Amino acid sequence: MGTAPAETMDTATWASEVRRLARERDAVILAHNYQRPEIQDVADHTGDSLGLSRLAATVEAGTIVFCGVHFMAETAKILAPEKTVLIPDANAGCSLADTITAQDVREWRDQHPGAVVVAYVNTTAAVKAETDICCTSSNAADVVRSIPEDREILFLPDQFLGAHVRRVTGRDNIHVWMGECHVHAGIDGQELRERVAAEPEAELYVHPECGCSTSALYLVGAGTVPEERVNVLSTGGMLSAAERSTADKVLVATETGMLHQLRSANPATEFEAVNPRAECHYMKMITAEKLLASLRDGTTEITVDTGTAASARRSVERMVEIGTPGRGGE
C-alpha cells in the first residue's frame, strides 16, 4: 500500500497512517516535550530527553523513531545499541550541545588535573565519552553532592544550570563552561520581571537553563514574589507540578512546546509563556511529512561507534546509579 503525502491528509488520516507504518516497521515513536503538538499527540511516549532515552532501552519494538534533536537520538542509541534508531530530520541539532566538543573537554581537563567532569545530558555522544558522569537538570545538584567536596568539578556545557547548581550546593570549586541554549538564554530577567509585574498572582515555572533563573530567585529574595509561587523545574518537574496545581495562571519560562503538555495535564489552569517567541527551530524541524517519510523510508538512521558508545554509556549509567531522575529529566 502506498503512502500519500502528509500535506494532502487531514490530521486524523495522517495520524492513522503514521500508526499503521509504525506497526509495519515494528517501531515506537518517542517525542520530546518541545515538539510540534501534532507530533506529541501521535507519539507513543512524550517526555524529556533522558526519560525517553531510558525508555528506549526497555521498549520491545526493534525500531525507535526519536522526534527530538540529534543528541537525544544518540543517547537512545547509546542505551539501546541493538535497536535501530531513526531521527526524521538529521539536521535537527542543538545550540547548547554545539557549544563544546570532545577536544574542548580534553583540553579543559588538562588545565585542571584531578577534576571531575560532569556533563549535562544535552551533549553529544563524543562529549559524554570524555566525561566522568552525566546529569539532568533535576538531579545535577545530587550528582555534584555525590562528589567529594575536596575535588574540583568541571560542569558543562550550560552556564545557567551550572550557576544554579553552584548556588544550591554551596560548592565554590565548580568551574562552569560558558555555553547556553539560545532559546533559554533569550528568556531574560527583564522580561520575567515585566511579566511578574503584569501578572502578580500568577505562579512561575522556570527552567534552570533560562537566563532569567537568577532573576526569579532574586524576586523571591526581594519579597516581590512569594517563595511558594516560584518553581525552578526541569521539563519533567513542570509536568508533575502542573498535574498538582490549583493556580489560576502559571507563567512558564522554557521553550513554548512545553505548553501543550502542561495544558493537557491540567486544563483548569491557564499556562502562558513568559516569552512567546521562545521557540527552538531545531525542535520544530520535525514535521508531519518528515515523520511519515522516516517511517516509510527508514530515514535517518543514527549510529555511534562502539568505543564512543561504551565510554558514553558509563557516564550515563553512573548518573543513574546515584538516583533515577524519574520525570525530572532535562
PAZAPA-4460 file (N, C-alpha, C; in steps of 0.05 Angstrom, whole numbers, plus 32768, in hexadecimal, padded with zeros to 4 digits):
% residues 330
    n_x    n_y    n_z   ca_x   ca_y   ca_z    c_x    c_y    c_z   seq   type   mol
   8011   7FE8   8000   8000   8000   8000   8011   8019   8000     1      M     A
   800C   802C   7FED   801C   8044   7FEC   8013   8057   8002     2      G     A
   8024   806C   8006   801F   8080   801A   801D   809B   800D     3      T     A
   8006   80A8   8011   8002   80C3   8006   8013   80D7   8015     4      A     A
   8019   80EE   8008   8028   8103   8017   8018   810D   802E     5      P     A
   8025   8114   8044   8018   811D   805C   8007   8136   8057     6      A     A
   8011   8148   8045   8002   8161   8041   7FE7   815D   8034     7      E     A
   7FE2   8145   8028   7FC8   8140   801B   7FB5   8133   802F     8      T     A
   7FBE   812D   8047   7FAD   811F   805A   7FA2   8132   8070     9      M     A
   7F8B   812B   807B   7F83   8139   8093   7F92   812D   80AA    10      D     A
   7F90   8139   80C2   7FA0   8131   80D9   7F9A   8114   80E1    11      T     A
   7F80   810D   80E1   7F79   80F2   80EA   7F83   80DD   80D6    12      A     A
   7F81   80E2   80BC   7F8B   80CF   80A8   7FA9   80CC   80AA    13      T     A
   7FB7   80E3   80AE   7FD4   80E3   80B1   7FDC   80D2   80C9    14      W     A
   7FCF   80D7   80E0   7FD6   80C8   80F9   7FD1   80AA   80F5    15      A     A
   7FBB   80A3   80E8   7FB5   8087   80E3   7FCA   807A   80D2    16      S     A
   7FD4   8089   80BD   7FE9   807E   80AB   8003   807C   80BA    17      E     A
   800A   808F   80CB   8022   808E   80DB   8022   8075   80ED    18      V     A
   800C   8070   80FA   800A   8059   810B   800B   803E   80FB    19      R     A
   7FFF   803E   80E4   8000   8026   80D3   801C   8020   80CB    20      R     A
   802B   8035   80C2   8047   8030   80BA   8058   8028   80D2    21      L     A
   8052   8033   80E9   8062   802C   8101   805E   800F   8108    22      A     A
   8045   8005   8106   8040   7FE8   810A   804F   7FD7   80F6    23      R     A
   804E   7FE0   80DD   805B   7FD1   80C7   8079   7FD0   80CB    24      E     A
   8085   7FE5   80D5   80A2   7FE6   80D9   80AA   7FDC   80F4    25      R     A
   8098   7FD4   8105   809E   7FCD   8121   80AC   7FE4   812F    26      D     A
   80A0   7FFC   812D   80AC   8014   8137   809C   8020   814E    27      A     A
   80AA   802D   8161   809E   803D   8176   80A6   805A   8170    28      V     A
   8093   806C   8173   8098   8088   816E   809B   8097   8189    29      I     A
   80B2   80A4   818C   80B8   80B3   81A5   80B9   80D1   819D    30      L     A
   80AC   80E2   81AC   80AB   80FE   81A6   80B3   810F   81BE    31      A     A
   80C5   8122   81BA   80CC   8134   81D0   80B6   8148   81D5    32      H     A
   80B6   8153   81EE   80A2   8166   81F6   80A2   8180   81E5    33      N     A
   80B7   8186   81D7   80B9   819E   81C7   80B0   819A   81AA    34      Y     A
   80A8   8182   81A3   80A0   817D   8187   8085   818B   8181    35      Q     A
   807F   818C   8167   8065   8196   815E   804E   8186   816B    36      R     A
   8037   8193   8171   8021   8185   817E   8018   816C   8170    37      P     A
   8017   816C   8155   800D   8154   8147   8021   813D   8149    38      E     A
   803B   8143   814C   804F   812E   814F   804D   8123   816C    39      I     A
   8049   8134   8180   8045   812A   819B   802C   8118   819D    40      Q     A
   8017   8121   818F   7FFE   8112   8192   7FFF   80F6   8185    41      D     A
   800E   80F3   816F   800F   80DA   8161   8024   80C6   816E    42      V     A
   8036   80D1   817E   804B   80C1   818A   8041   80AC   819D    43      A     A
   804F   8096   819F   8049   8082   81B4   8050   808C   81CF    44      D     A
   8066   809C   81D1   806F   80A7   81EB   8079   80C3   81E6    45      H     A
   8073   80D5   81F8   807D   80F1   81F7   808A   80F7   8212    46      T     A
   80A1   8105   8211   80AE   810B   822A   80C8   811A   8225    47      G     A
   80D9   811A   823A   80F3   8127   8238   8107   8115   822B    48      D     A
   811E   811F   8223   8131   810F   8213   813B   80F7   8221    49      S     A
   8143   80FA   823B   814F   80E2   8248   8139   80CE   824F    50      L     A
   8122   80D7   8257   810C   80C4   825D   8105   80B4   8244    51      G     A
   8104   80C1   822D   80FE   80B3   8214   8115   80A0   820D    52      L     A
   812D   80A8   8211   8144   8097   820A   8145   807E   821C    53      S     A
   813F   8082   8236   813F   806B   8248   8128   8058   8240    54      R     A
   8112   8064   8238   80FB   8054   822E   8103   8044   8215    55      L     A
   8113   8051   8204   811B   8043   81EC   812A   8029   81F1    56      A     A
   8138   8028   8207   8147   8010   820E   8134   7FF9   8217    57      A     A
   811B   7FFF   821E   8109   7FEA   8228   80F3   7FE3   8216    58      T     A
   80ED   7FF3   8201   80D6   7FEC   81F0   80DC   7FD4   81DF    59      V     A
   80C7   7FC5   81D8   80CB   7FAD   81C9   80CF   7FB1   81AB    60      E     A
   80C6   7FC7   81A1   80C8   7FCD   8184   80E5   7FCD   817B    61      A     A
   80E9   7FC4   8163   8104   7FC2   8158   810F   7FDC   814D    62      G     A
   80FC   7FEF   8147   8104   8009   813C   80F9   801F   814D    63      T     A
   8109   8033   8152   8101   804B   8161   8102   8063   814F    64      I     A
   80EC   8071   814C   80EC   808A   813D   80EC   80A0   8152    65      V     A
   8102   80AF   8153   8105   80C3   8168   80FF   80DF   815D    66      F     A
   80E9   80EA   8165   80E2   8105   815C   80EC   8118   8171    67      C     A
   8104   8122   816C   8112   8134   817E   8129   8140   816F    68      G     A
   8140   8143   817C   8158   814D   816E   816D   8137   816F    69      V     A
   8183   813C   8160   8196   8127   815A   81A2   811A   8173    70      H     A
   81AA   812A   8187   81B8   811E   819E   81A5   810B   81AD    71      F     A
   818B   8111   81AC   8177   8100   81BA   8176   80E4   81AD    72      M     A
   8175   80E4   8192   8174   80CB   8183   818E   80BC   8188    73      A     A
   81A5   80CA   818A   81BE   80BD   8190   81BD   80B0   81AB    74      E     A
   81B2   80BD   81BF   81B1   80B2   81DA   81A0   8099   81DA    75      T     A
   818A   8099   81CB   8179   8081   81C8   8189   806A   81BC    76      A     A
   8199   8070   81A8   81AA   805B   819C   81BF   8051   81AF    77      K     A
   81CA   8063   81C0   81DE   805A   81D3   81D2   8046   81E7    78      I     A
   81B9   804C   81F0   81AC   803B   8204   819E   8023   81F8    79      L     A
   819A   8024   81DE   818C   800D   81D0   819B   8007   81B6    80      A     A
   81B4   7FFE   81B9   81C5   7FFA   81A1   81BB   7FE5   818D    81      P     A
   81AB   7FD3   8197   81A1   7FBE   8185   8189   7FC6   8174    82      E     A
   817E   7FDE   817A   8166   7FE7   816C   816D   7FFA   8155    83      K     A
   815C   7FFC   8141   815F   8010   812C   8153   802A   8136    84      T     A
   8162   803F   8136   8159   8059   813F   8158   806C   8127    85      V     A
   8140   8078   8123   813D   808A   810D   8136   80A6   8117    86      L     A
   813F   80BB   8109   8136   80D6   810F   812B   80E1   80F5    87      I     A
   8113   80EC   80F5   8107   80F5   80DC   8115   810B   80CD    88      P     A
   8125   811B   80DA   8135   812F   80CD   8151   8130   80DA    89      D     A
   8165   8127   80CA   8180   8126   80D5   818C   8141   80DB    90      A     A
   8180   8156   80D1   818A   8171   80D6   8180   817D   80F0    91      N     A
   816F   816F   80FE   8164   8179   8117   817A   8178   812C    92      A     A
   8188   818E   8130   819F   818E   8142   8197   819C   815C    93      G     A
   81AC   81A7   816A   81A7   81B3   8184   81BC   81C8   8189    94      C     A
   81B4   81E1   818D   81C7   81F7   8191   81D7   81F3   81AA    95      S     A
   81CC   81E7   81BF   81DA   81E2   81D8   81EF   81CC   81D4    96      L     A
   81E7   81B6   81C8   81FB   81A0   81C3   8212   81A9   81B2    97      A     A
   820C   81BC   81A0   8221   81C6   818D   8235   81D8   819A    98      D     A
   8231   81E0   81B3   8244   81F2   81C0   825D   81E5   81CA    99      T     A
   825E   81CA   81C9   8276   81BD   81D3   827B   81A3   81C3   100      I     A
   8295   819E   81BE   829D   8186   81B0   82AD   8173   81C3   101      T     A
   82B1   815B   81B9   82C1   8148   81C9   82DE   8153   81CD   102      A     A
   82E9   8160   81B9   8304   816C   81BC   8304   8182   81D1   103      Q     A
   82EE   8192   81D2   82EC   81A6   81E7   82ED   819A   8203   104      D     A
   82DF   8183   8206   82DE   8176   8220   82FA   816C   8228   105      V     A
   8308   8160   8214   8323   8156   821A   8336   816D   8222   106      R     A
   8334   8183   8214   8346   819A   821A   833F   81A6   8235   107      E     A
   8325   81A8   823B   831C   81B3   8255   8325   81A1   826C   108      W     A
   8323   8187   8268   832C   8174   827D   834A   8176   8281   109      R     A
   8359   817A   826C   8376   817D   826F   837D   8196   8280   110      D     A
   836D   81AA   827F   8371   81C2   828F   836A   81BF   82AD   111      Q     A
   835B   81A9   82B3   8352   81A4   82CE   8356   8187   82D5   112      H     A
   836F   817E   82D8   8375   8162   82DE   8366   8159   82F7   113      P     A
   835A   8142   82F6   834C   8137   830D   832F   8140   8310   114      G     A
   8326   8153   82FF   830A   815C   8301   82F7   8147   82F6   115      A     A
   82DF   8148   8301   82C9   8136   82F8   82B9   8145   82E3   116      V     A
   82B5   8139   82CC   82A6   8146   82B6   8289   813D   82B7   117      V     A
   8277   8150   82BA   825A   814A   82BB   824E   8156   82A2   118      V     A
   8240   8146   8293   8234   814F   827A   8215   814D   827B   119      A     A
   8208   8162   8275   81EB   8162   8271   81E5   814F   825A   120      Y     A
   81CE   8141   825B   81C8   812E   8246   81C4   813C   822B   121      V     A
   81C1   8156   822B   81BE   8165   8212   81D9   8169   8205   122      N     A
   81E6   8153   81FE   8201   8153   81F2   8203   813C   81DF   123      T     A
   8216   813E   81CD   821A   8129   81B9   8225   810F   81C6   124      T     A
   8223   80F9   81B7   822F   80E0   81C1   824D   80E3   81C5   125      A     A
   825A   80F2   81B2   8277   80F5   81B4   827F   8104   81CE   126      A     A
   826F   8118   81D6   8275   8127   81EE   826F   8115   8207   127      V     A
   8259   8107   8206   8253   80F5   821C   8269   80E1   8221   128      K     A
   8275   80D8   820B   828B   80C4   820D   82A4   80CF   821B   129      A     A
   82A7   80E9   821C   82BE   80F6   8228   82B8   80FE   8245   130      E     A
   82A0   80F9   824F   8299   8103   826A   8297   80EC   827E   131      T     A
   8296   80F3   8297   8295   80DF   82AD   8279   80D7   82B4   132      D     A
   8267   80EA   82B3   824B   80E4   82BB   8239   80F9   82AE   133      I     A
   8221   80EF   82A6   820D   8101   829B   81F9   8109   82B0   134      C     A
   81E9   811D   82AA   81D4   8126   82BC   81BC   8131   82AB   135      C     A
   81A6   8134   82B8   818F   8142   82AD   818B   815B   82BD   136      T     A
   8179   816C   82B4   8175   8186   82C2   8169   8181   82DE   137      S     A
   815A   816A   82E1   814E   8165   82FB   8160   8158   830E   138      S     A
   8174   8148   8305   8185   813A   8318   81A2   8145   8317   139      N     A
   81A7   815B   8309   81C2   8166   8308   81CE   816C   8323   140      A     A
   81BD   8177   8335   81C7   817D   8350   81CE   8164   835F   141      A     A
   81BE   814F   835C   81C4   8135   836A   81DD   8129   835F   142      D     A
   81E1   812B   8344   81FA   8120   8338   8212   812F   8344   143      V     A
   8210   8149   8346   8227   8159   8350   822C   8152   836E   144      V     A
   8216   814F   837D   8219   8148   8399   8226   812C   839D   145      R     A
   8223   811B   8389   822F   8100   838C   824D   8100   8389   146      S     A
   8258   8116   8380   8275   8119   837B   8282   8124   8394   147      I     A
   8298   8119   839D   82A6   8123   83B5   82AB   8141   83B3   148      P     A
   82A7   814F   83CA   82A8   816C   83CA   82C3   8177   83C3   149      E     A
   82D8   8167   83C6   82F3   8171   83C0   82FB   816E   83A3   150      D     A
   82E9   8163   8393   82EE   815F   8376   82E3   8177   8366   151      R     A
   82F4   8181   8354   82EA   8196   8342   82D6   8189   832F   152      E     A
   82C3   8199   8325   82AF   818F   8313   82AF   81A0   82FA   153      I     A
   82AF   8194   82E3   82AC   81A2   82C9   828F   819C   82C0   154      L     A
   827E   81B0   82C0   8262   81AC   82B9   825D   81B8   829D   155      F     A
   8251   81A7   828B   824D   81B0   8270   8232   81A5   8265   156      L     A
   8227   81B2   8250   8231   81CA   8243   8221   81E3   824A   157      P     A
   820C   81E0   825B   81F9   81F7   825E   8201   8208   8276   158      D     A
   8206   8222   8270   820F   8234   8285   81F9   823B   8299   159      Q     A
   81E0   823B   8291   81CA   8242   82A3   81C4   822B   82B6   160      F     A
   81C3   8213   82AB   81BF   81FB   82BC   81D7   81F9   82CF   161      L     A
   81EF   81FD   82C5   8207   81FC   82D6   8206   8210   82ED   162      G     A
   81FD   8228   82E7   81FB   823D   82FC   81E6   8235   8310   163      A     A
   81D0   8229   8306   81BB   8220   8318   81C5   820A   832B   164      H     A
   81D4   81F7   8320   81DF   81E2   8331   81F3   81EC   8345   165      V     A
   8204   81FF   833D   8217   820B   834F   8208   8219   8366   166      R     A
   81F3   8226   8360   81E3   8235   8373   81D6   8222   8388   167      R     A
   81C9   820D   837E   81B9   81FC   8390   81CB   81E9   83A0   168      V     A
   81E3   81E2   8396   81F4   81D0   83A4   8208   81DF   83B6   169      T     A
   820D   81F9   83B1   8220   8208   83C0   823D   8200   83BA   170      G     A
   8241   81F1   83A4   825C   81E9   839D   826A   8200   838D   171      R     A
   8281   8208   8397   828F   821E   8389   82A6   8214   8378   172      D     A
   82A9   81F9   8376   82BE   81EE   8365   82B3   81E2   834B   173      N     A
   829C   81EE   8342   8290   81E5   8328   8298   81F9   8313   174      I     A
   82A5   81F0   82FE   82AB   8200   82E7   8296   81FA   82D2   175      H     A
   828A   820F   82C6   8273   820C   82B5   827A   8215   8298   176      V     A
   8274   8203   8285   8278   8209   8269   8263   821E   8261   177      W     A
   826B   8232   8251   825A   8248   824B   8249   8243   8232   178      M     A
   823B   822C   8231   8229   8226   821B   820D   822E   8223   179      G     A
   81FB   822F   820F   81DF   8235   8214   81CE   822B   81FE   180      E     A
   81B5   8225   8204   81A0   8220   81F0   8196   823B   81E7   181      C     A
   8196   8240   81CD   818F   825B   81C4   8172   8262   81CA   182      H     A
   8161   824E   81CC   8145   8253   81D2   8141   825A   81EF   183      V     A
   814D   824A   8201   814A   824F   821E   8159   8269   8226   184      H     A
   8170   826D   821A   817F   8286   8220   816F   829F   8219   185      A     A
   815E   829C   8205   814E   82B3   81FB   8137   82BA   820E   186      G     A
   8131   82A9   8221   811C   82AF   8235   812A   82BE   824C   187      I     A
   812C   82D8   824A   813D   82E6   825D   812F   82F1   8275   188      D     A
   813F   82FB   8288   8134   8304   82A1   8121   831C   829F   189      G     A
   8127   832F   828D   8116   8346   8289   80FA   833E   8280   190      Q     A
   80FA   832B   826D   80E0   8322   8263   80D0   8314   8279   191      E     A
   80DE   8304   8289   80D1   82F6   82A0   80C5   830B   82B3   192      L     A
   80D5   831F   82BB   80CC   8333   82CE   80B3   8342   82C3   193      R     A
   80B3   8348   82A9   809C   8355   829E   8083   8344   829F   194      E     A
   8086   832A   8299   806F   8319   8299   8064   8315   82B5   195      R     A
   8077   8313   82C9   806E   8310   82E5   805F   8329   82EE   196      V     A
   8069   8340   82E6   805C   8359   82EE   8040   835B   82E2   197      A     A
   803D   8350   82C9   8023   8351   82BC   8010   833B   82C6   198      A     A
   801B   8326   82D1   800B   830F   82DA   8013   8308   82F7   199      E     A
   800D   8319   830A   8018   8316   8325   800E   82FD   8334   200      P     A
   7FF8   82F1   832B   7FED   82DA   8339   7FF6   82C0   832C   201      E     A
   8003   82C1   8315   800A   82A8   8307   8021   829A   8314   202      A     A
   8021   827F   8312   8039   8270   831A   804D   8270   8304   203      E     A
   8066   8268   830A   807C   8268   82F7   8088   824C   82F5   204      L     A
   808B   8241   82DD   809B   8229   82D7   80B2   8233   82C7   205      Y     A
   80CA   8230   82D1   80E2   823A   82C4   80F6   8223   82C0   206      V     A
   80FE   821E   82A7   8112   820A   82A2   812E   8214   82A9   207      H     A
   813E   8204   82B7   8159   820E   82C0   816C   8215   82A9   208      P     A
   8166   820E   8290   8176   8216   827A   8171   8233   8272   209      E     A
   815B   823E   827C   8153   8259   8274   8165   826F   827E   210      C     A
   8169   8284   826E   8178   829B   8277   816B   82A9   828E   211      G     A
   8151   82A4   8292   8142   82B2   82A7   8141   82A3   82C1   212      C     A
   814E   828C   82C3   814B   827C   82DC   8156   828A   82F4   213      S     A
   816C   8299   82F1   8177   82A8   8307   8163   82BF   830F   214      T     A
   8157   82CB   82FB   8144   82E1   8300   812C   82D6   8310   215      S     A
   8123   82BE   8309   810C   82B2   8317   8112   82AF   8335   216      A     A
   812A   82A6   833B   8132   82A3   8358   8136   82BE   8365   217      L     A
   813F   82D2   8355   8142   82ED   8360   8126   82F8   8368   218      Y     A
   8112   82F3   8357   80F7   82FD   835D   80ED   82F1   8377   219      L     A
   80F4   82D8   837D   80ED   82CB   8396   80FB   82D9   83AD   220      V     A
   8116   82DD   83AA   8125   82E9   83BF   811D   8305   83C5   221      G     A
   8114   8314   83B1   810B   832F   83B4   80EF   8331   83BF   222      A     A
   80E1   831A   83C1   80C6   831B   83CB   80B2   8323   83B6   223      G     A
   80BA   8325   839C   80A8   832D   8387   8094   8317   8381   224      T     A
   809E   82FE   8382   808D   82E7   837D   8090   82D3   8394   225      V     A
   807A   82C9   83A0   807D   82B6   83B6   808C   829D   83AC   226      P     A
   809D   8292   83BE   80AE   827B   83B7   809E   8264   83AD   227      E     A
   8086   825F   83B8   8077   8248   83B0   806C   824A   8394   228      E     A
   806D   8261   8388   8063   8265   836D   8079   8263   8358   229      R     A
   8092   8260   8360   80A8   825F   834D   80B3   8242   834D   230      V     A
   80B3   8236   8336   80BC   821A   8333   80D1   8218   831D   231      N     A
   80EA   8212   8324   80FF   820D   8311   80FF   81EF   830C   232      V     A
   80F6   81E8   82F3   80F0   81CC   82EE   80FA   81C3   82D2   233      L     A
   8101   81A9   82D0   8106   819D   82B6   80EB   819A   82A8   234      S     A
   80EC   8192   828F   80D3   818F   8280   80C1   8179   828D   235      T     A
   80CE   8163   8295   80BF   814F   82A3   80B3   8158   82BD   236      G     A
   80C3   8169   82CB   80B9   8174   82E4   80A2   8187   82E0   237      G     A
   80A2   8196   82CA   808C   81A7   82C3   8072   8198   82BF   238      M     A
   8075   8181   82B1   805D   8171   82AC   8051   8166   82C6   239      L     A
   8062   815C   82D8   8059   8153   82F2   804B   8169   8302   240      S     A
   8057   8181   8301   804C   8197   8310   8031   81A0   8304   241      A     A
   8030   819F   82EA   8017   81A7   82DC   8000   8195   82E4   242      A     A
   8005   817B   82E6   7FF0   8168   82ED   7FE5   816D   8309   243      E     A
   7FF5   8178   831B   7FEC   817E   8336   7FE2   819A   833A   244      R     A
   7FE7   81AC   8327   7FE2   81C8   832B   7FC4   81CF   832D   245      S     A
   7FBE   81E2   833F   7FA4   81ED   8342   7FA4   820B   833B   246      T     A
   7FBA   8214   832F   7FBD   8230   8328   7FAA   8237   8311   247      A     A
   7FA2   8250   8310   7F92   825A   82F9   7FA4   825E   82E1   248      D     A
   7FBC   8267   82E6   7FCF   826C   82CF   7FEB   8266   82D7   249      K     A
   7FFA   825A   82C4   8017   8255   82C8   8026   8261   82B1   250      V     A
   803A   8270   82B6   804C   827B   82A2   8064   8267   829F   251      L     A
   806A   825F   8287   807D   824A   8282   8095   8255   8272   252      V     A
   80AC   8251   827E   80C5   825A   8271   80D4   8241   8267   253      A     A
   80CE   823A   824F   80DC   8225   8240   80D3   8226   8223   254      T     A
   80DB   8213   8213   80D3   8212   81F7   80B5   820E   81F6   255      E     A
   80A8   821C   81E3   808B   821D   81E3   807D   8203   81DD   256      T     A
   808B   81F0   81D1   807F   81D5   81CC   8075   81C8   81E6   257      G     A
   8081   81CF   81FD   8079   81C3   8216   805D   81CA   821E   258      M     A
   8052   81E0   8214   8037   81E9   821B   8022   81D4   8214   259      L     A
   8027   81C6   81FE   8013   81B2   81F5   8010   819C   820A   260      H     A
   8026   8192   8214   8025   817E   8229   8018   8188   8243   261      Q     A
   8020   81A0   824B   8015   81AC   8264   7FF7   81B0   8262   262      L     A
   7FEE   81BA   824C   7FD1   81BF   8248   7FC2   81A5   8247   263      R     A
   7FCE   8191   823B   7FC0   8177   823A   7FBF   816A   8256   264      S     A
   7FD4   816F   8266   7FD5   8163   8281   7FC1   8171   8294   265      A     A
   7FBC   818A   8290   7FAA   8199   82A2   7F9B   81AF   8293   266      N     A
   7F84   81A8   8287   7F75   81BB   8277   7F69   81D2   8288   267      P     A
   7F67   81CE   82A2   7F5B   81E2   82B4   7F6D   81F9   82B9   268      A     A
   7F87   81F6   82B5   7F9A   820B   82BA   7FA3   8218   829F   269      T     A
   7FA6   8232   829F   7FAF   823F   8287   7FCE   8241   8287   270      E     A
   7FDA   8235   8273   7FF7   8236   8270   7FFF   8248   8259   271      F     A
   8011   825C   8260   801A   826F   824C   8038   8270   824B   272      E     A
   8044   8274   8234   8061   8277   8232   806A   8292   823C   273      A     A
   807F   8292   824B   808C   82AC   8253   8094   82BA   8239   274      V     A
   80A0   82AB   8227   80A8   82B6   820D   809B   82A5   81F7   275      N     A
   8086   82AF   81EA   8078   829F   81D6   8089   829A   81BD   276      P     A
   80A0   82A8   81BB   80B1   82A4   81A4   80C7   828F   81A9   277      R     A
   80C6   8283   81C1   80DB   826F   81C9   80D6   8254   81BB   278      A     A
   80DC   8253   81A2   80D7   823B   8192   80F1   8231   8186   279      E     A
   80F6   8218   8189   810F   820C   817F   8109   8202   8162   280      C     A
   8116   820F   814F   8111   8207   8133   811C   81EC   812D   281      H     A
   8130   81E2   813C   8139   81C7   8138   8124   81B3   8140   282      Y     A
   8117   81B7   8156   8101   81A5   815F   80EA   81A5   814B   283      M     A
   80E5   81BC   813F   80CF   81BE   812C   80D5   81B4   8110   284      K     A
   80EE   81AB   810C   80F6   81A0   80F2   80E7   8187   80EB   285      M     A
   80DF   8178   8100   80D1   815F   80FC   80B4   8165   80F7   286      I     A
   80AB   8161   80DF   8090   8167   80D6   8080   814D   80D2   287      T     A
   8066   8151   80CD   8055   813A   80C7   805F   812A   80AF   288      A     A
   8067   8139   809A   8071   812C   8082   808B   811C   8087   289      E     A
   809E   8128   8097   80B7   811B   809C   80B4   8102   80AE   290      K     A
   80A1   8103   80C1   809C   80EB   80D1   8092   80D5   80C0   291      L     A
   807F   80DB   80AE   8074   80C7   809C   8089   80BC   808A   292      L     A
   809A   80CD   807F   80B0   80C4   806D   80C4   80B2   807C   293      A     A
   80CA   80B9   8095   80DC   80A9   80A5   80D2   808D   80A9   294      S     A
   80B9   808A   80AF   80AD   8070   80B3   80AB   8061   8099   295      L     A
   80A6   806F   8083   80A3   8062   8069   80BE   8059   805E   296      R     A
   80D2   806B   8061   80EC   8066   8053   8103   805E   8065   297      D     A
   80FE   805F   807F   8114   8058   8092   8129   806D   8095   298      G     A
   8122   8087   8092   8135   809C   8094   8131   80AB   80AF   299      T     A
   8146   80B6   80BA   8162   80B2   80B5   816D   80A1   80CC   300      T     A
   817C   808C   80C7   8185   807A   80DC   819D   8087   80EB   301      E     A
   819C   8085   8106   81B1   808F   8117   81C4   8079   811E   302      I     A
   81DE   807E   811B   81F3   806B   8123   8206   8079   8136   303      T     A
   8211   8069   8148   8226   8073   815B   823B   805D   815B   304      V     A
   8254   8064   8157   8269   804F   8156   826C   8042   8171   305      D     A
   8274   8029   8170   8274   8018   8188   8283   8023   819F   306      T     A
   829B   802D   819A   82AC   8038   81B0   829F   8051   81BD   307      G     A
   8296   8063   81AC   8289   807B   81B7   8270   8074   81C7   308      T     A
   8260   8061   81BC   8248   8059   81CA   824E   804C   81E5   309      A     A
   8262   803C   81E6   8269   802E   8200   8271   8043   8215   310      A     A
   8282   8056   820E   828B   806B   8221   8274   807D   8229   311      S     A
   8263   8084   8215   824C   8096   821B   8238   8087   822D   312      A     A
   8234   806E   8228   8221   805E   8238   8229   805D   8255   313      R     A
   8243   805B   825A   824D   805B   8276   8246   8074   8285   314      R     A
   8249   808B   8277   8243   80A5   8285   8225   80A8   828A   315      S     A
   8214   809D   8278   81F7   809E   827D   81EF   808B   8293   316      V     A
   81FB   8073   8293   81F4   805F   82A7   81FD   8068   82C3   317      E     A
   8213   8076   82C5   821C   8081   82DF   8207   8094   82EA   318      R     A
   81FC   80A4   82D9   81E7   80B7   82E1   81CF   80A7   82EC   319      M     A
   81C6   8093   82DD   81AF   8083   82E5   81B3   8075   8300   320      V     A
   81CC   806D   8305   81D3   8060   831F   81CE   8072   8337   321      E     A
   81D1   808C   8332   81CE   80A0   8348   81B0   80A2   834F   322      I     A
   819F   809F   833C   8182   80A1   8341   8174   80A5   8327   323      G     A
   815E   8096   8324   814F   8098   830C   8140   80B3   830B   324      T     A
   8144   80C3   82F6   8138   80DD   82F6   811A   80DE   82F1   325      P     A
   810F   80C6   82E9   80F2   80C5   82E5   80E9   80D9   82D0   326      G     A
   80D5   80EA   82D8   80CB   80FD   82C5   80DD   8115   82C2   327      R     A
   80F0   8118   82D3   80FF   8131   82D3   8117   8130   82C1   328      G     A
   8114   812A   82A8   812B   8128   8296   8137   8144   8290   329      G     A
   8138   814A   8277   8145   8164   8270   8130   817A   8270   330      E     A
***
